[in-house]
């Protein structure tokens, strides 16, 4: 391995899933602008939209998020192709 190419500023960071408010602490070099206090200790905070605790592939729960009626528009345009 090459010398001097790996970061040396690893520290504990809190990653927070914004969809279900679950947090987990791990070591990272990511830059964080916010902090959070967990169990009396202050950590840098990184907010995430989706993690393995909320992703349908890992949870087995499928959520249908319809933004601006896209699903309805699709069904009106194409309908159910199996019905004839």
Secondary structure, DSSP 4 states (H G I P E B T S, - for coil): --TT-S----EEEEEEETTT--EEEEEE----SEEEEETTEEEEEEEES--TTT-HHHH-------STTHHHHHHHHH--TT--
